[in-house]
Amino acid sequence: MATTTSITTTYAGEFAGKYIAAALLSGTTLDKGLIEIKPNVKYKEVIKKVATDDIVKNAACDFDPTSTLTLTERILQPEEFQVNLQLCKKDFRSDWEAVQMGYSVYDNLPPSFTDFLLAHVAEKVAQRIETNIWAGANATAGQFDGFTTLFAADGDVVDVTGTTVTAANVITEMGKVVDAIPSALYGKEDLTIYVSQKVAKAYVRALGGFGASGLGAAGVDQKGTMWYGDQPLYFDGIRVAMVNGMPSDDMVAAQSSNLYFGTGLLSDSNEVKVLDMGDLDGSQNVRVIMRFTAGIQYGFGSEVVYYT
């Protein structure tokens, strides 16, 4: 059975040559290198964790191996996913772009639509991966367990009870996250506060002088809300990264080197195949196929602060 196709466009003047899709969430987490990417994971990869006690002891004449060293591990196991669409070329012959299909009965999809469809599928996959990384739930088809799902179930993670974040309280709420960061973690070069779009918007508005945190009515550099132009954000000297897949009122503080994304080939998530089935089964169908693997894992739960 073909994927349901609905064509409701009306020709009015010269076609501009482009299809416009609704704005999609971009895969900011991976695109900006905000976590560690581990490619070429065929099935599983073992992440070794080393923990020691206070290894510095009082000196003695004899060798005294009194320290402890504990090796544990976490398993990074990407899951397989796919995109399968089937379109019937007959549905496009009534469209005003039909001339692009050619005049033969053995025709093809309009080239401009094919280009758009490939880009659209790739972007939709990027959106799903981004959402899965932070808020995915393995029990839902097309998803794997995301960081917030795993953090909520891990007793080692440092939990911070949150509230509804607004421009009026965002400084206070982000301060709670910083206050909960373990001393061994604070000051690390790759320490990052990951925030949702909602929290990022509230923080920028507060910095523009429109919060209730004593920032001044005119905000940063006396420019009000006009000050922000996509420059890096920091809070108490710690990098703030907006990640589109994060639940709206959540925040996470962790080292980027403690968070991992695993996949087989990175190119798999960018490769969309279009198969014309006419030469194979005599049908008028065109199939769109994409296959890839993806999954996440983290190292030390005790070095993660989760605000929710």
FENZIMO-V206017 format. One record per run of one state. SS is the DSSP state (2 for helix, 1 for strand, 0 for the rest). FROM is the first residue (numbers start at 0). TO is the last residue. If there is no record, write none. Layout:
[[SS;FROM;TO] [SS;FROM;TO]]
//
This chain:
[[0;0;26] [2;27;30] [0;31;34] [1;35;37] [0;38;43] [1;44;51] [0;52;67] [1;68;75] [0;76;77] [1;78;87] [2;88;91] [0;92;96] [2;97;100] [0;101;109] [2;110;134] [0;135;145] [2;146;151] [0;152;156] [1;157;159] [0;160;168] [2;169;179] [0;180;189] [1;190;194] [0;195;195] [2;196;209] [0;210;218] [2;219;221] [0;222;222] [2;223;226] [0;227;231] [1;232;234] [0;235;236] [1;237;241] [0;242;249] [1;250;254] [2;255;257] [1;258;261] [0;262;264] [2;265;269] [0;270;271] [1;272;275] [0;276;276] [2;277;280] [0;281;283] [1;284;297] [0;298;299] [2;300;302] [0;303;303] [1;304;306] [0;307;307]]
//
